[in-house]
Amino acid sequence: MKKIKMIHIQLLPILSGVQNMMLMLLSGLPAEKYDIVVVSRGGGDLGNRVIENGWKHIELNSLVRPLSIKDLKASWNLYKIFKKEKPDIVHTHSSKPGFLGRIIAKIAGVKLIIHTVHAFPFHQYQPAIIRFFYILLESFAAFFADYNIFVNRTEKELAIHKLNFNKKKALTIHNGINVYEQQKKYDDNIINDNTLKIVSVSRFSKPKNVISTIEQAVKVVKKHDNVTFTFIGDGEYFEECKNIVINNQVENKIFLLGWQYNIPERLLLYDLFLLNSLWEGLSIAILEAMSVGLPIICSNIKGNYELVSSSNGWLIEPYDLNAIDNVVSEILNDKSILIKKGDESIKKVTNQFSFELFISEYERIYNKISNPNEEN
């Protein structure tokens, strides 16, 4: 049987949430059925990981994040790639690849065009004129896709009711993950110990609200001698966050490790996971923490409140300077609360965000290439 050829398009060649979600998806597809190509900028770990998995990687360095004259070159290069590779499916990820990719794929005559909205590029923290401009771009590009897929229900409803997305072409497929083979065990030693080890995994970027989070962590560790924070990740705000820690002389309580590998194994060393973002799609980092059985502290924003509730964690307001301290104080008063919330994290992954469901839902869409009239 002839393989189905698909091209996935990313912007950055890093291994952040969007890229890791794509890699998990591709790794779960039957190798005998799909011929996989990934297009992205070069010079990062993503290309190496793609090649290690036996897939083809094409560098597209004319693809840049801001609006640029380079977009014309990137569009032409994409068109040439589509004509040369002759994919049956083009699947785009994130805003810039999604805008150019959907339009150029349609012009190139690609049979099935899919876009995953990991998070819309517009949000409440932008000037209104910029937000309106991005809304126009997203509404326009949506018409060129056969399916626009959302990782949370909130943005799907927003797209249908506010951006005039075609309801029949708009689907929610939650990101999924396997329950890790080991889970966090809150034994008597941990529960009776008055220490608390908190970990966060994210890019040091504006959407992740890292500066405010570090400032809140400083406040907590100055109040509670027995609490530590570990931040895993890197990005444009890393040095600024590092200076905040140094200037407050809390280097022995707040640790900035940079990017690390084997994240699930590392998560097992901690008691609690923290992600205080300003906006998200559906966080892979939170799902990873849930998959090892950690309770979650996260911001009360779209996406996050589909993963976390009072049953498995705490939802906080991103800029509330007392929010993290209030949760920490509650836990230190009764650490046994971590047991039930950690168990609920595992149950949620198993029942609602399983890897098997994630793969089967995407495969159902990919199979439209041979069964175009099948109902959603």
C-alpha positions as CSV (number, residue, x, y, z in Angstrom):
1,M,0.0,0.0,0.0
2,K,1.3,3.4,-0.9
3,K,2.1,5.5,2.1
4,I,0.3,8.7,2.9
5,K,2.8,11.6,2.6
6,M,2.3,14.4,5.1
7,I,4.3,17.6,5.7
8,H,4.2,19.2,9.2
9,I,5.3,22.9,9.3
10,Q,6.7,24.5,12.4
11,L,8.4,27.8,12.9
12,L,11.1,27.5,15.6
13,P,13.5,24.5,15.6
14,I,13.4,24.2,19.4
15,L,11.9,21.5,21.6
16,S,9.2,23.5,23.3
17,G,5.5,22.6,23.9
18,V,4.3,22.9,20.3
19,Q,7.2,21.0,18.8
20,N,7.0,18.3,21.5
21,M,3.3,17.9,20.9
22,M,4.0,17.3,17.1
23,L,6.8,14.9,17.8
24,M,4.6,12.9,20.2
25,L,1.8,12.8,17.5
26,L,4.2,11.7,14.8
27,S,5.8,9.0,17.0
28,G,2.3,7.5,17.7
29,L,1.4,7.1,14.0
30,P,2.0,3.7,12.3
31,A,5.3,4.0,10.5
32,E,4.1,1.7,7.7
33,K,1.3,4.0,6.8
34,Y,2.8,7.5,6.7
35,D,5.7,9.1,5.0
36,I,6.6,12.1,7.2
37,V,8.4,15.4,6.4
38,V,8.9,18.3,8.9
39,V,9.6,21.8,7.7
40,S,11.0,24.4,10.1
41,R,13.8,26.9,10.6
42,G,17.2,25.2,10.9
43,G,19.9,25.3,13.6
44,G,18.0,23.8,16.6
45,D,17.3,20.5,18.3
46,L,14.0,19.9,16.4
47,G,15.7,19.0,13.1
48,N,18.0,16.5,14.9
49,R,15.1,14.9,16.7
50,V,13.2,14.6,13.4
51,I,16.1,12.9,11.7
52,E,16.7,10.6,14.6
53,N,13.2,9.3,14.2
54,G,13.8,8.5,10.6
55,W,11.7,11.3,9.1
56,K,12.8,14.0,6.6
57,H,13.6,17.5,7.8
58,I,13.6,20.5,5.4
59,E,15.1,23.8,6.7
60,L,13.1,26.9,5.8
61,N,15.1,29.8,7.2
62,S,13.1,32.5,5.3
63,L,10.2,31.6,7.7
64,V,10.3,34.2,10.6
65,R,8.0,35.1,13.4
66,P,7.3,38.8,12.8
67,L,5.6,40.1,9.7
68,S,8.4,40.7,7.2
69,I,9.3,41.0,3.6
70,K,10.8,37.6,4.0
71,D,7.2,36.2,4.1
72,L,7.1,36.5,0.3
73,K,10.2,34.4,0.0
74,A,9.0,31.9,2.6
75,S,5.7,31.6,0.7
76,W,7.5,30.9,-2.6
77,N,9.8,28.4,-0.9
78,L,6.8,26.6,0.6
79,Y,5.1,26.5,-2.7
80,K,8.3,24.9,-4.2
81,I,8.5,22.4,-1.4
82,F,4.8,21.3,-1.8
83,K,5.3,20.9,-5.6
84,K,8.4,18.9,-5.1
85,E,7.3,16.7,-2.2
86,K,3.7,16.3,-3.5
87,P,2.2,15.7,0.0
88,D,-1.3,14.3,0.5
89,I,-1.6,16.2,3.7
90,V,-0.2,19.5,5.0
91,H,-0.5,20.0,8.7
92,T,0.6,23.4,10.1
93,H,1.3,24.4,13.7
94,S,1.2,27.9,15.3
95,S,0.3,31.3,13.8
96,K,2.9,32.2,11.1
97,P,3.3,28.7,9.7
98,G,-0.5,28.3,9.9
99,F,-1.2,31.5,8.0
100,L,1.3,31.0,5.2
101,G,1.0,27.2,5.1
102,R,-2.7,27.0,4.8
103,I,-2.9,29.5,2.0
104,I,0.1,28.2,0.0
105,A,-1.0,24.6,0.4
106,K,-4.4,25.4,-1.1
107,I,-2.7,27.2,-4.0
108,A,-0.4,24.2,-4.5
109,G,-3.4,21.9,-4.7
110,V,-2.7,19.9,-1.5
111,K,-5.6,17.4,-1.0
112,L,-6.0,17.8,2.8
113,I,-5.0,20.9,4.8
114,I,-5.0,20.8,8.6
115,H,-4.1,23.5,11.1
116,T,-3.7,23.1,14.8
117,V,-4.3,26.2,16.8
118,H,-2.1,25.7,19.8
119,A,-3.1,29.1,21.1
120,F,-4.4,32.2,19.2
121,P,-1.8,34.9,18.7
122,F,-4.1,37.6,20.1
123,H,-4.8,38.0,23.8
124,Q,-6.0,40.6,26.4
125,Y,-2.5,41.9,27.1
126,Q,-2.0,43.3,23.6
127,P,-3.1,46.8,22.3
128,A,-6.6,46.6,20.8
129,I,-5.4,47.4,17.2
130,I,-2.8,44.6,17.2
131,R,-5.4,42.2,18.6
132,F,-7.9,43.1,15.9
133,F,-5.2,42.7,13.2
134,Y,-4.4,39.2,14.3
135,I,-8.1,38.3,14.5
136,L,-8.5,39.3,10.9
137,L,-5.5,37.2,9.8
138,E,-6.7,34.2,11.7
139,S,-10.3,34.5,10.3
140,F,-8.9,34.8,6.7
141,A,-6.5,31.9,6.9
142,A,-9.2,29.6,8.4
143,F,-11.0,29.4,5.1
144,F,-8.1,27.7,3.4
145,A,-8.0,24.7,5.8
146,D,-10.1,21.6,5.6
147,Y,-9.9,21.3,9.4
148,N,-8.9,23.8,12.0
149,I,-8.1,21.9,15.2
150,F,-8.1,23.4,18.7
151,V,-6.3,22.0,21.7
152,N,-8.9,23.4,24.1
153,R,-12.7,23.9,24.0
154,T,-12.6,27.6,24.8
155,E,-10.7,28.7,21.7
156,K,-12.9,26.5,19.5
157,E,-16.0,28.2,20.8
158,L,-14.4,31.6,20.4
159,A,-13.4,30.8,16.8
160,I,-16.9,29.7,15.8
161,H,-18.9,32.5,17.6
162,K,-16.5,35.5,17.3
163,L,-14.2,34.8,14.3
164,N,-16.8,33.1,12.0
165,F,-14.9,29.8,11.6
166,N,-16.9,27.2,9.8
167,K,-18.4,25.0,12.6
168,K,-18.0,21.8,10.5
169,K,-14.3,22.5,10.1
170,A,-13.6,23.3,13.7
171,L,-12.7,20.5,16.1
172,T,-11.2,20.1,19.5
173,I,-8.5,17.5,20.0
174,H,-6.9,17.7,23.4
175,N,-3.2,17.0,23.7
176,G,-2.5,13.6,25.2
177,I,0.2,11.9,27.0
178,N,1.0,8.4,28.5
179,V,0.9,8.0,32.2
180,Y,4.6,7.7,33.2
181,E,5.8,4.3,34.3
182,Q,6.7,5.7,37.7
183,Q,4.5,7.9,39.8
184,K,5.2,10.3,42.7
185,K,4.8,8.5,46.0
186,Y,3.9,10.7,49.0
187,D,5.1,8.4,51.8
188,D,5.1,9.3,55.5
189,N,8.6,10.8,55.3
190,I,7.4,13.3,52.7
191,I,4.1,14.1,54.3
192,N,5.6,14.6,57.8
193,D,8.5,16.6,56.5
194,N,8.0,20.4,56.7
195,T,9.9,21.1,53.5
196,L,8.2,21.7,50.1
197,K,9.9,21.4,46.7
198,I,8.2,23.1,43.9
199,V,9.2,22.7,40.2
200,S,8.3,24.6,37.0
201,V,9.1,23.8,33.4
202,S,8.7,26.4,30.7
203,R,10.3,28.8,28.3
204,F,11.5,32.1,30.0
205,S,9.3,34.2,27.7
206,K,6.5,36.7,28.1
207,P,3.6,34.2,27.7
208,K,4.9,32.2,30.6
209,N,4.9,35.2,33.0
210,V,8.3,34.2,34.4
211,I,9.4,37.5,35.8
212,S,6.3,37.9,38.0
213,T,6.5,34.2,38.9
214,I,10.1,34.5,40.0
215,E,9.2,37.6,42.1
216,Q,6.4,35.7,43.8
217,A,8.8,32.8,44.4
218,V,11.3,35.2,46.1
219,K,8.5,36.4,48.4
220,V,7.6,32.8,49.3
221,V,11.1,31.6,50.1
222,K,11.8,34.7,52.2
223,K,8.7,33.9,54.3
224,H,9.2,30.1,54.4
225,D,12.7,28.8,55.1
226,N,11.6,25.2,54.2
227,V,10.4,25.9,50.6
228,T,12.5,25.8,47.4
229,F,11.7,26.5,43.8
230,T,13.4,24.9,40.7
231,F,12.8,26.4,37.3
232,I,13.7,24.3,34.2
233,G,13.9,26.1,30.9
234,D,15.6,28.9,29.0
235,G,14.6,31.9,26.9
236,E,14.9,35.7,26.5
237,Y,14.1,36.5,30.2
238,F,16.5,33.9,31.7
239,E,19.2,36.4,32.6
240,E,16.7,38.9,34.0
241,C,15.2,36.2,36.2
242,K,18.7,35.1,37.3
243,N,19.5,38.6,38.4
244,I,16.3,38.8,40.4
245,V,17.4,35.7,42.3
246,I,21.0,36.9,42.8
247,N,19.9,40.4,43.9
248,N,17.6,38.9,46.5
249,Q,20.3,36.5,47.7
250,V,18.1,33.4,47.4
251,E,20.3,31.3,45.1
252,N,20.2,28.5,47.8
253,K,16.4,28.4,47.5
254,I,15.5,29.3,43.9
255,F,17.4,27.2,41.3
256,L,17.4,28.1,37.6
257,L,18.7,25.0,35.7
258,G,18.3,25.9,32.0
259,W,17.0,23.3,29.6
260,Q,17.1,19.8,30.8
261,Y,16.2,16.4,29.4
262,N,14.4,13.4,30.9
263,I,11.8,15.8,32.4
264,P,9.4,13.1,33.8
265,E,12.2,11.5,35.8
266,R,13.2,14.9,37.2
267,L,9.7,15.8,38.1
268,L,9.6,12.8,40.5
269,L,12.1,14.7,42.7
270,Y,9.6,17.4,43.6
271,D,6.3,17.7,45.5
272,L,4.4,20.2,43.4
273,F,4.3,21.6,39.8
274,L,3.9,25.3,39.0
275,L,3.1,27.1,35.8
276,N,1.8,30.7,36.1
277,S,1.4,31.6,32.4
278,L,-0.6,34.5,30.9
279,W,-1.9,32.4,28.0
280,E,-1.7,28.8,26.9
281,G,-3.2,26.3,24.5
282,L,-3.1,23.1,26.4
283,S,0.1,22.8,28.2
284,I,2.3,19.8,27.6
285,A,4.4,20.7,30.7
286,I,1.3,20.5,32.9
287,L,0.3,17.2,31.3
288,E,3.8,15.8,31.9
289,A,3.6,16.8,35.6
290,M,0.1,15.2,35.8
291,S,1.4,12.0,34.2
292,V,3.8,11.4,37.1
293,G,1.2,12.2,39.7
294,L,2.1,15.8,40.8
295,P,-0.6,18.2,42.0
296,I,-0.6,21.5,40.0
297,I,-0.5,25.2,40.7
298,C,-1.4,27.1,37.5
299,S,-2.9,30.3,36.3
300,N,-6.7,30.4,35.9
301,I,-6.7,30.8,32.1
302,K,-8.1,29.0,29.0
303,G,-6.6,25.6,28.5
304,N,-5.3,25.4,32.1
305,Y,-8.8,25.1,33.6
306,E,-9.5,22.2,31.3
307,L,-6.5,20.4,32.9
308,V,-6.6,21.5,36.5
309,S,-9.4,22.0,39.0
310,S,-9.6,21.9,42.8
311,S,-9.6,18.1,42.5
312,N,-5.9,18.0,41.3
313,G,-4.5,21.4,42.1
314,W,-5.0,25.1,42.5
315,L,-6.0,27.8,39.9
316,I,-4.5,31.2,40.7
317,E,-4.6,34.6,39.1
318,P,-1.3,35.3,37.3
319,Y,-0.5,38.7,38.8
320,D,-1.8,38.1,42.3
321,L,1.5,38.5,44.3
322,N,0.0,36.5,47.2
323,A,-1.5,33.7,45.2
324,I,1.5,31.2,45.3
325,D,2.2,32.0,49.0
326,N,-1.5,31.3,49.9
327,V,-1.3,27.9,48.3
328,V,2.1,27.1,49.9
329,S,0.8,28.1,53.3
330,E,-2.2,25.8,52.8
331,I,-0.1,22.8,51.9
332,L,2.4,23.4,54.7
333,N,-0.5,23.3,57.1
334,D,-1.5,19.8,55.8
335,K,0.8,18.2,53.3
336,S,-1.5,15.1,53.1
337,I,-3.6,17.2,50.7
338,L,-0.9,16.4,48.0
339,I,-1.8,12.7,48.1
340,K,-5.4,13.0,46.8
341,K,-4.6,15.8,44.3
342,G,-1.7,13.8,42.9
343,D,-3.9,10.7,42.5
344,E,-6.5,12.9,40.7
345,S,-3.8,14.1,38.2
346,I,-3.1,10.5,37.2
347,K,-6.9,9.8,36.8
348,K,-7.4,12.8,34.6
349,V,-4.6,11.8,32.3
350,T,-5.9,8.3,32.1
351,N,-9.5,9.2,31.5
352,Q,-9.4,12.5,29.6
353,F,-6.0,13.1,28.1
354,S,-4.6,9.7,27.2
355,F,-2.1,9.3,24.4
356,E,-4.2,6.7,22.7
357,L,-7.2,9.0,22.4
358,F,-5.0,11.8,21.2
359,I,-3.5,9.7,18.4
360,S,-6.8,8.1,17.4
361,E,-8.5,11.5,17.0
362,Y,-5.8,12.8,14.7
363,E,-5.7,9.6,12.7
364,R,-9.4,9.9,12.2
365,I,-8.8,13.3,10.6
366,Y,-5.8,12.0,8.5
367,N,-8.0,9.2,7.2
368,K,-10.2,11.8,5.5
369,I,-7.7,11.7,2.7
370,S,-9.1,8.4,1.7
371,N,-12.7,8.8,3.2
372,P,-13.5,12.5,2.5
373,N,-17.2,12.0,3.0
374,E,-17.0,10.4,6.4
375,E,-18.8,12.4,9.1
376,N,-16.8,14.0,12.0
